[in-house]
Amino acid sequence: MFRHARILAGIALPAILAACSAPSTPPLYSWQNFQEQQYLYLQGKTDPQVQITAMEKASEKARAKGLSVPPGFHAHLGLLYATSGRTDLAQQEFTQEKTLFPESALYMDFLLKNMSQSQSVTPTAKVSS
């Protein structure tokens, strides 16, 4: 009985080790430091322009490697653009997020709608008495 267990272990062990050494599938997304960038932003520990620059570089690196940026990347970059007053670029990023990740469409539409409403609101002039 123990002899059969040894033979089985002798056959199974090399098969398991071979499976572990098999090449892994390439990553679907280029995460780089995206999660860290979001965390720093939410803590208020980073300048939006510094983060925009870092995220634009991360996007270029991902493109060079033939990888996509992860879900939320374009939305976060759009938020940074909106924060810095570059609403045209923010709209592009929100639209890109919606195109790449249709499950985000409801939220991206909400952001786009609110952005267009805030742009159409004009301040009223004060009337002096």
Short mmCIF file of the C-alpha atoms (twelve columns), coordinates in Angstrom:
data_MODEL
# 
_entry.id   MODEL 
# 
loop_
_atom_site.group_PDB 
_atom_site.id 
_atom_site.type_symbol 
_atom_site.label_atom_id 
_atom_site.label_alt_id 
_atom_site.label_comp_id 
_atom_site.label_asym_id 
_atom_site.label_seq_id 
_atom_site.Cartn_x 
_atom_site.Cartn_y 
_atom_site.Cartn_z 
_atom_site.pdbx_PDB_model_num 
ATOM 1   C CA . MET A 1   0.000   0.000  0.000   1 
ATOM 2   C CA . PHE A 2   2.794   2.430  0.898   1 
ATOM 3   C CA . ARG A 3   4.604   1.422  -2.263  1 
ATOM 4   C CA . HIS A 4   1.696   2.627  -4.413  1 
ATOM 5   C CA . ALA A 5   1.562   5.911  -2.493  1 
ATOM 6   C CA . ARG A 6   5.291   6.480  -3.144  1 
ATOM 7   C CA . ILE A 7   4.869   5.759  -6.837  1 
ATOM 8   C CA . LEU A 8   1.872   8.094  -7.029  1 
ATOM 9   C CA . ALA A 9   3.775   10.811 -5.156  1 
ATOM 10  C CA . GLY A 10  6.768   10.273 -7.425  1 
ATOM 11  C CA . ILE A 11  4.583   10.872 -10.467 1 
ATOM 12  C CA . ALA A 12  2.459   13.687 -9.019  1 
ATOM 13  C CA . LEU A 13  5.290   15.798 -7.596  1 
ATOM 14  C CA . PRO A 14  7.064   16.429 -10.933 1 
ATOM 15  C CA . ALA A 15  3.710   17.197 -12.578 1 
ATOM 16  C CA . ILE A 16  2.850   19.739 -9.899  1 
ATOM 17  C CA . LEU A 17  6.275   21.371 -10.134 1 
ATOM 18  C CA . ALA A 18  6.014   21.539 -13.923 1 
ATOM 19  C CA . ALA A 19  2.625   23.242 -13.654 1 
ATOM 20  C CA . CYS A 20  4.045   25.813 -11.238 1 
ATOM 21  C CA . SER A 21  6.855   26.702 -13.598 1 
ATOM 22  C CA . ALA A 22  4.569   27.165 -16.605 1 
ATOM 23  C CA . PRO A 23  4.614   30.722 -17.978 1 
ATOM 24  C CA . SER A 24  1.875   32.874 -16.488 1 
ATOM 25  C CA . THR A 25  -0.617  34.768 -18.556 1 
ATOM 26  C CA . PRO A 26  0.263   38.396 -19.184 1 
ATOM 27  C CA . PRO A 27  -1.590  40.985 -17.120 1 
ATOM 28  C CA . LEU A 28  -4.775  42.403 -18.554 1 
ATOM 29  C CA . TYR A 29  -4.155  45.913 -17.216 1 
ATOM 30  C CA . SER A 30  -1.149  48.035 -16.441 1 
ATOM 31  C CA . TRP A 31  -1.870  49.044 -12.854 1 
ATOM 32  C CA . GLN A 32  1.543   50.610 -12.114 1 
ATOM 33  C CA . ASN A 33  0.902   52.984 -9.191  1 
ATOM 34  C CA . PHE A 34  -2.725  53.841 -9.984  1 
ATOM 35  C CA . GLN A 35  -4.117  52.653 -6.652  1 
ATOM 36  C CA . GLU A 36  -1.474  54.631 -4.768  1 
ATOM 37  C CA . GLN A 37  -2.328  57.735 -6.802  1 
ATOM 38  C CA . GLN A 38  -6.003  57.412 -5.876  1 
ATOM 39  C CA . TYR A 39  -5.169  56.908 -2.212  1 
ATOM 40  C CA . LEU A 40  -2.923  59.970 -2.122  1 
ATOM 41  C CA . TYR A 41  -5.607  62.065 -3.798  1 
ATOM 42  C CA . LEU A 42  -8.298  60.964 -1.362  1 
ATOM 43  C CA . GLN A 43  -6.013  61.810 1.544   1 
ATOM 44  C CA . GLY A 44  -5.287  65.231 0.054   1 
ATOM 45  C CA . LYS A 45  -1.554  64.509 0.068   1 
ATOM 46  C CA . THR A 46  -0.819  65.298 -3.556  1 
ATOM 47  C CA . ASP A 47  -1.098  68.148 -5.986  1 
ATOM 48  C CA . PRO A 48  -3.555  67.458 -8.836  1 
ATOM 49  C CA . GLN A 49  -1.086  68.640 -11.483 1 
ATOM 50  C CA . VAL A 50  1.653   66.340 -10.157 1 
ATOM 51  C CA . GLN A 51  -0.812  63.473 -10.241 1 
ATOM 52  C CA . ILE A 52  -1.973  64.352 -13.763 1 
ATOM 53  C CA . THR A 53  1.622   64.216 -14.968 1 
ATOM 54  C CA . ALA A 54  2.223   60.869 -13.240 1 
ATOM 55  C CA . MET A 55  -0.958  59.369 -14.659 1 
ATOM 56  C CA . GLU A 56  -0.251  60.618 -18.178 1 
ATOM 57  C CA . LYS A 57  3.185   58.955 -17.990 1 
ATOM 58  C CA . ALA A 58  1.605   55.742 -16.679 1 
ATOM 59  C CA . SER A 59  -0.823  55.772 -19.604 1 
ATOM 60  C CA . GLU A 60  2.045   56.193 -22.076 1 
ATOM 61  C CA . LYS A 61  3.973   53.311 -20.467 1 
ATOM 62  C CA . ALA A 62  0.919   51.061 -20.644 1 
ATOM 63  C CA . ARG A 63  0.387   51.918 -24.303 1 
ATOM 64  C CA . ALA A 64  4.064   51.204 -25.056 1 
ATOM 65  C CA . LYS A 65  3.698   47.745 -23.481 1 
ATOM 66  C CA . GLY A 66  0.476   47.074 -25.375 1 
ATOM 67  C CA . LEU A 67  -1.569  47.016 -22.167 1 
ATOM 68  C CA . SER A 68  -4.723  48.849 -21.185 1 
ATOM 69  C CA . VAL A 69  -5.096  51.079 -18.172 1 
ATOM 70  C CA . PRO A 70  -7.337  49.644 -15.435 1 
ATOM 71  C CA . PRO A 71  -10.987 50.449 -14.790 1 
ATOM 72  C CA . GLY A 72  -11.353 53.818 -13.110 1 
ATOM 73  C CA . PHE A 73  -8.113  55.204 -14.531 1 
ATOM 74  C CA . HIS A 74  -9.768  57.521 -17.049 1 
ATOM 75  C CA . ALA A 75  -12.427 58.526 -14.520 1 
ATOM 76  C CA . HIS A 76  -9.784  59.483 -11.958 1 
ATOM 77  C CA . LEU A 77  -7.753  61.376 -14.543 1 
ATOM 78  C CA . GLY A 78  -10.946 63.160 -15.602 1 
ATOM 79  C CA . LEU A 79  -11.585 64.126 -11.991 1 
ATOM 80  C CA . LEU A 80  -8.080  65.570 -11.761 1 
ATOM 81  C CA . TYR A 81  -8.575  67.528 -14.983 1 
ATOM 82  C CA . ALA A 82  -11.902 68.878 -13.699 1 
ATOM 83  C CA . THR A 83  -10.263 69.875 -10.408 1 
ATOM 84  C CA . SER A 84  -7.607  71.816 -12.289 1 
ATOM 85  C CA . GLY A 85  -10.213 73.579 -14.474 1 
ATOM 86  C CA . ARG A 86  -9.522  71.644 -17.696 1 
ATOM 87  C CA . THR A 87  -13.098 70.536 -18.246 1 
ATOM 88  C CA . ASP A 88  -12.624 69.720 -21.933 1 
ATOM 89  C CA . LEU A 89  -10.032 67.093 -21.042 1 
ATOM 90  C CA . ALA A 90  -12.189 65.900 -18.122 1 
ATOM 91  C CA . GLN A 91  -15.093 65.293 -20.495 1 
ATOM 92  C CA . GLN A 92  -12.814 63.345 -22.839 1 
ATOM 93  C CA . GLU A 93  -11.594 61.127 -19.999 1 
ATOM 94  C CA . PHE A 94  -15.107 60.487 -18.636 1 
ATOM 95  C CA . THR A 95  -16.282 59.572 -22.141 1 
ATOM 96  C CA . GLN A 96  -13.266 57.279 -22.603 1 
ATOM 97  C CA . GLU A 97  -14.010 55.538 -19.286 1 
ATOM 98  C CA . LYS A 98  -17.613 55.027 -20.365 1 
ATOM 99  C CA . THR A 99  -16.533 53.623 -23.733 1 
ATOM 100 C CA . LEU A 100 -13.953 51.206 -22.331 1 
ATOM 101 C CA . PHE A 101 -16.028 50.120 -19.332 1 
ATOM 102 C CA . PRO A 102 -19.743 50.303 -20.194 1 
ATOM 103 C CA . GLU A 103 -20.661 49.319 -16.645 1 
ATOM 104 C CA . SER A 104 -19.499 52.809 -15.609 1 
ATOM 105 C CA . ALA A 105 -21.859 54.552 -18.049 1 
ATOM 106 C CA . LEU A 106 -24.454 55.564 -15.457 1 
ATOM 107 C CA . TYR A 107 -21.884 57.240 -13.210 1 
ATOM 108 C CA . MET A 108 -19.930 58.797 -16.099 1 
ATOM 109 C CA . ASP A 109 -23.173 60.202 -17.541 1 
ATOM 110 C CA . PHE A 110 -23.946 61.661 -14.117 1 
ATOM 111 C CA . LEU A 111 -20.529 63.342 -13.973 1 
ATOM 112 C CA . LEU A 112 -20.780 64.614 -17.538 1 
ATOM 113 C CA . LYS A 113 -24.262 65.999 -16.902 1 
ATOM 114 C CA . ASN A 114 -23.185 67.757 -13.716 1 
ATOM 115 C CA . MET A 115 -20.129 69.163 -15.435 1 
ATOM 116 C CA . SER A 116 -22.159 70.569 -18.321 1 
ATOM 117 C CA . GLN A 117 -24.714 72.059 -15.905 1 
ATOM 118 C CA . SER A 118 -22.024 73.762 -13.840 1 
ATOM 119 C CA . GLN A 119 -20.487 75.215 -17.001 1 
ATOM 120 C CA . SER A 120 -23.813 76.584 -18.211 1 
ATOM 121 C CA . VAL A 121 -24.517 78.345 -14.927 1 
ATOM 122 C CA . THR A 122 -23.406 81.915 -15.178 1 
ATOM 123 C CA . PRO A 123 -22.805 83.972 -12.084 1 
ATOM 124 C CA . THR A 124 -25.312 86.756 -11.528 1 
ATOM 125 C CA . ALA A 125 -24.076 90.295 -11.217 1 
ATOM 126 C CA . LYS A 126 -24.447 91.970 -7.866  1 
ATOM 127 C CA . VAL A 127 -26.733 94.927 -7.829  1 
ATOM 128 C CA . SER A 128 -25.393 97.717 -5.701  1 
ATOM 129 C CA . SER A 129 -27.832 99.848 -3.786  1 
# 
